[in-house]
Amino acid sequence: MLSQIFHRRDTETQSLRGIHKGSMYQVGLGKGRHCFNMPSRVFIFILFCMSVVTLSCGSPPTDPRTVIPGDALIYLETKDLGELVATMTESEIYQQTAKTKPDLSGIRGIEMSVAVTGFETTEQELTEENSILNFQPRFVAVAETRFWNFQVLHFVEEELGLFISEAYGGEALLETSKKHDGDYYVWKSQDGRKAYALVLGSLVFFGNDETAIEKCLAVKRGEVQSIAGNPKITSGERIAFGYISPEGIGQLANISGISMAQRTGGDTETQSFIARLLPELLRNTLKEATWTAVRSDKVIEDRFDITLNADTANVLSETLVPSGNETDTRIIGGLPPEAVSITRYDLRDPQIAWRSIMLTGSKLTDEVSGAILMAFSSALFEPYGVDAPEVLLSSVGPVIYTVSLDEDGERVMFVASAKDMAKLKTSLAKELDLTRPPEKLGEADTWLSNENDIRALFIGDIVAVGDPDGVMEFQKRFVSAQISPTDLTLSSIFSGQKASAVTITNDSTTASKVADVISDKKENADKLNVQWKTETRFNRSGIERRTTSQLGLIGLIASQFAKD
């Protein structure tokens, strides 16, 4: 769909240029027009050039960030929309998944800022007892196109209107008027949803909230403070930038709590507890966050800097410290490289790290909720076949691997080297009944739980516990990896990482969705994989996360517009 927009806009630009060239030819050199002498023709040509400059540059360009209100919850910007899209379309994975590569000349140089000003909550009733809450962001986007006004009007009426109609799932009714000293557009869907746009010269305001556009205009008039005055809104060599304000953190915390509660699928009391406690913990811990995207070689690097409250940041920076141990190629060789995700935790003292997280969390809420939180924390380890997390963490490490084998996170396992094997065994689920004689697999001892849903495997000082099929696959790979450890595909990725956590994620859906949004995807696009690497570190300010991939966060955002 976007490829059609880019193509049509470029075609329009070319046709307009052809018209002006033809007009100039007819005025100055057309047959039968001999009433002008040469000086007159030169004078006419100069006037024409001046008129072109006046039409295209009648007012100086506006930096979109200077008209965004300072109290925006979430802010995003790019200084060149064409370059931003090109970082995806020029990637190897995009060229493998998409049928065509779009012509981006029509959007090169366009500056765009987007602000989320609030969230609208709607309830979708499933049954008499159950319903789903949907959260729709209210946003406004401001784009400095540097196009002639009539080009912008054509784009808004034709291309933007087509995009809105498709987004609304059918034909949208368009109303136009003169308003705010510009051309005003209102699209209304059959179900009552509305979208708005205002064109002022080469500047376009677009959003789903009319009041947000009006507030941007108040900023433009100098009546409301601009977000450009926020010291967190910096400049630099980058393809995109984002910022979440403290108020935005609070709003997202509330949404996260409700979403997490709905996903648990537990009883009403459990859901209510999560919906109340999680937002409180997030609001009391997180202060604000920035996102910076840069192009590095053939990948996009997304850097997230999350500011925590001072006490929490100090504690975590002192306890979640990497040991700096080298990667154990024996373990790496046993891990399935095709897993949905693999995380390598490197913690100088895993038990102290976990305890500091729990104690810090309990102090951020009331005494009763803190006690419940401490008790509830053990449930996070149950899918891995662990009953006593602190006992486990005191007997393994400093490097621990967790593996997710499916998209839902139901098939998981952990792998580590043991410092105290006897102590470690006491931390595992009672259902494994390690008092029974083990099943022998070569040099390995293994136990399967009574419900056949957890398997524990011990080979030398290495332990793997969790999904039975995953543990068995680890054992097969582990044995073969000892023969040729230099051939391991994951070893080079994890080696030399000085981070508290490094996660490798295999994503088989984003690439095809991005291709579908920008152009059209190939038939085999759904089988192609994008790999993401995320490094997490803790410092005196908070958390630093760096993610590298071919499509980046902007690719994830674009994929949300794909057809279901």
ABEGO torsion letter per residue (X at the ends): XAAAAAAAAAAAAAAAAAAAAAAAAAAAABBGBAABBAAAAAAAAAAAAAAAAAAAAABBBBBAAAABBAABABBBBBABAAAAAAAAAABAAAAAABABBBBAAAABGBBBBBBBAEBBBBBBBABAABBBBBBBBBBBBBBBAGBBAAAAAAAAAAAAAAAAAAAAGEBBBBBBBBBGGBBBBBBBBAAGBBBBBBBBEABBBBBABAAAAAAAAAAAAGABBBAAABAABBBEBBABBBBBBAAAAAAAAAAAAAAAAAAAGBBAAAAAAAAAAAAAAAAAABABBBBBBBBBEABBBBBBBBBBBAAAAAAAAAABBBAGBBBBAAAAAABBAABABBBBBBBABAAAAAAAAAAAAAAABBAAAAAAAAAAAAAAAAAAGBABAAAAAAABOABBBBBBABAAGABBBBBBBBABAAAAAAABBAAAGAABBBBBBEABBBBBBAAGABBBBBBEABBBBEBAAAAAAAAAAAAAAAABAAABAAAAAABGBBBABBBBBBBAAAAAAAAAAABBBBAAAAABBBBBBBBBBBBAAEBBBBBBBAAEAAAAAAAAABBX
